Each structure stands twice: as structure tokens, then as C-alpha cells.
Amino acid sequence: MTRPFISLFLLLVTEFLLGQNSVHFEIRSFPGYQPSGSEIFFAGSMNGWNPQDKNFQFSKNDQGFYFLDVKLADGSYPFKITRGGWDKVECTSTGSDVPNRVADISSDTLIVLSIEGWKDHFSSSGLQAKSTADKNVHILDSAFWMPQLHRKRRIWIYLPAGYDTSTISYPVLYMQDGQNIFDNATSYSGEWGVDECIDSMKKKCIVVAVDNGQGKRLNEYCPYNFSLTGIAAGYSSRKGEGKRYVKFLVKTLKPYIDRRYRTLRDKDHTFIAGSSMGGLISMYAVLKFPGVYGAAGVFSPAFWVGPKIFKDIRKKGKRVHSKIFFYAGKKEGDSMVPDMLKAMKEMNETSHSVMTAVIRDEGRHNEQAWRKEFPLFYQWVMN
């Protein structure tokens, strides 16, 4: 390594480190029924909302407090605390869901946390809230085989009222993070209310919602290999499985749905939507299969995890002739709105797609925001 190169390398490393803040998370209280020896995890925007990420696992200090040290750039980071799964996510002392916590970072920071309750405690006590999914929502399969990924997954389906007694064929909307789409009992932070929304609409469609893979969510929803920064140990490298995931949607799941239900199978009546990492993979699905999807809902897309999406937009965007709905909130982090607008601008330069963007000044990275915007997306796509 030559001396000029070494100097440049050290300068870049120094600039990177100076741009990072030391953030110390410390949990000082738990509910009385806290299981002994629990493993505690941080799940948030910086690690793709993985509820059991070993790189974001808390340790215990000499005082018995759980702590996690990370390095973060300036910005806002939504997160929650879990014990290794969304069925074991934090909640209120009475079992209700809690909104995402938000770490607003602009300097070295100490964040002290208290956990009021754990969701699985109320489930095992019979105190968990009843299902909020309406009668038109069904579990298509609790262990649907995904041959492209060699694993199984629960899949939900919403059939419009009167489906069983009619001969009507319907458009189909494929959605990511199925746990959060219809039911508060399975959501980790409140449901989207998609079933209630479509019940109230004049134009109807079928909705197929695929559960995320929890620990595999980040991999499945990113089509590129990637690295995450922000942990004291350095970098966390991940293998992107998004290309195989979207192939599963198109080659396995869609044919299955089209064979068994009265669907309008053409591109103009096939849609895809998701939020955060689900927004990233929905955008990629339209680029990868422009002849399959006629519309996409790209909510709060995590383009920072897969920045290669911009290269794919420039390379593949010219083949896309679809309707694309973008949404972002200004409280989601400094890069969210600029990244979304960049994607929209580059799509506008390369494709003939019809696009719209909604930006909310107070919008945050959570299900409550996406539930609020879903009716707008649905009406826009269906008109």
C-alpha cells in the first residue's frame, strides 16, 4: 500500500468515525414476571427490524442492567425492544401495543428505557387482545412451501364480501409483512386495517399477505448483498435473498392464487405493496417483473439498505409502465424523503410509469402512518 493511499484511507476512516455518535441504550426496569436469563434484542430501522439480531443483542453490566452500545450518525431511529420475536415484543402493562420508540441522535447519547410488559405474557395468560381481522380474512396456509427459499411461511387472504356467492373476478394485491396487515393480535405495533378499508370501498380486490420471515426478513426483502453499520463491533454483512423472494411471489404464489380463486390475472389487475424493507422489495418487484405488476405501493422504502436499487432503476426502469405510489414521512430519518424523491426522479427519467408521492411533515416510520395512507393508495390504484 503506497503512502498517499494510506493517508487517504486514514482520512476517510477518521471522517467516518467523526461522523458517528456513541449511543448507549440501558434498560433499568422490567415487569415482575420477567423470565430469568432472558435474551433482549434491539429491533429497529438500523437493522431492518430484525427481532432476534445477535449483532443488536443487549448485554448485562455489573449492576444487572441490560445495555447496548452502538455508533450512529445524526438522525432519527425508530425501534422496539424484543425477547427474540414479535410475539415477544414489549407492550404496555395491560398488554396493549406501544408505538415505536424513536432515538433522535445528534451527539453522544444515553437512552434509559423501562419495559412495562411483554406481549407473550398476555397471550399465555389468555389476556391478549382478540383478533381484529374481519370475517373476510382467512389463513390460506400456515406453512406454505417457498421452493425458491427452501422454507415455509404463513399466508393470509382477504376475499371481498359476497365472494362465495358471486361469479365476479377480482384484482389481486400482494402485500408484505402479513402479520401486520389485518390483525392486531399478530401485529407487533398495530395493524394496517386493510380489510376494513376495502370493506368500505366501492371497488374491491383480493389481498394476499405473506408473513415476513422475522430473522430472515431483512434478507428476503433485500435483493442485494449488503452491510449494516452502526454496531460497536463494526460491520454486519448479510446475504440478500430478495431476488429469490420475488421469484417466489411470481412463479409460485401468484399461479397458486390464480388457479384457486377468481382473479383478474393480467398485469393491469395485479398489484404489490409494502413498507420499509417491504417497500424496497415492492419497488424491486416492479423493476424485475414489469410484465406482472401494474401498480406498486412503496411506503417508507428502506433504500438505504439496498442503494443498488438506484442502479436497477436506471437499468430496468425503461421497461416499467406501471402506477407507483410513494409515501414517506419527514420524521422517518434524514435520508428517507431524499432517497424516495431520487427514486421517483430517476424513474421519471427512464420509465413511462404514472407516479405520485405523498410526503407528511409529521409522518413517522410505523404502522399507524401506513394505515392512515393505505386508503389513499388504494383509491389511487383502483381508479
Residue, then its C-alpha position, 0 to 999 in steps of 0.5 A: m500500500t503506497r503512502p498517499f493511499i494510506s493517508l487517504f484511507l486514514l482520512l476517510v476512516t477518521e471522517f467516518l468515525l467523526g461522523q458517528n455518535s456513541v449511543h448507549f441504550e440501558i434498560r433499568s426496569f422490567p415487569g415482575y414476571q420477567p423470565s430469568g436469563s432472558e435474551i433482549f434484542f434491539a429491533g429497529s430501522m438500523n437493522g431492518w427490524n430484525p427481532q432476534d439480531k445477535n449483532f443488536q443483542f443487549s448485554k448485562n453490566d455489573q449492576g444487572f442492567y441490560f445495555l447496548d452500545v452502538k455508533l450512529a450518525d445524526g438522525s432519527y431511529p425508530f425501534k422496539i425492544t424484543r425477547g427474540g420475536w414479535d410475539k415477544v415484543e414489549c407492550t404496555s402493562t395491560g398488554s396493549d401495543v406501544p408505538n415505536r420508540v424513536a432515538d433522535i441522535s445528534s451527539d453522544t447519547l444515553i437512552v434509559l428505557s423501562i419495559e412495562g410488559w411483554k406481549d407473550h405474557f398476555s397471550s399465555s395468560g389468555l389476556q391478549a387482545k382478540s383478533t381484529a381481522d374481519k370475517n373476510v380474512h382467512i389463513l390460506d396456509s400456515a406453512f406454505w412451501m417457498p421452493q425458491l427459499h427452501r422454507k415455509r411461511r404463513i399466508w393470509i387472504y382477504l376475499p371481498a364480501g359476497y365472494d362465495t356467492s358471486t361469479i365476479s373476478y377480482p384484482v389481486l394485491y400482494m402485500q408484505d409483512g402479513q402479520n401486520i396487515f389485518d390483525n392486531a393480535t399478530s401485529y407487533s405495533g398495530e395493524w394496517g386495517v386493510d380489510e376494513c378499508i376495502d370493506s368500505m370501498k366501492k371497488k374491491c380486490i383480493v389481498v394476499a399477505v405473506d408473513n415476513g420471515q422475522g430473522k430472515r426478513l431483512n434478507e428476503y426483502c433485500p435483493y442485494n448483498f449488503s452491510l449494516t453499520g452502526i454496531a460497536a463491533g463494526y460491520s454486519s454483512r448479510k446475504g440478500e435473498g430478495k431476488r429469490y423472494v420475488k421469484f417466489l411471489v411470481k412463479t409460485l404464489k401468484p399461479y397458486i392464487d390464480r388457479r384457486y380463486r377468481t382473479l383478474r390475472d393480467k398485469d393491469h389487475t395485479f398489484i404489490a405493496g409494502s413498507s420499509m424493507g417491504g417497500l424496497i422489495s415492492m419497488y424491486a418487484v416492479l423493476k424485475f417483473p414489469g410484465v406482472y405488476g401494474a401498480a406498486g405501493v412503496f411506503s417508507p422504502a428502506f433504500w438505504v439498505g439496498p442503494k443498488i436499487f438506484k442502479d436497477i432503476r436506471k437499468k430496468g426502469k425503461r421497461v416499467h409502465s406501471k402506477i407507483f405510489f410513494y409515501a414517506g414521512k419527514k420524521e422517518g430519518d434524514s435520508m428517507v424523503p431524499d432517497m424516495l424523491k431520487a427514486m421517483k426522479e430517476m424513474n421519471e427519467t427512464s420509465h413511462s410509469v404514472m407516479t405520485a408521492v405523498i410526503r407528511d411533515e409529521g409522518r413517522h416510520n410505523e404502522q399507524a402512518w401506513r394505515k392512515e395512507f393505505p386508503l389513499f393508495y388504494q383509491w389511487v390504484m383502483n381508479 
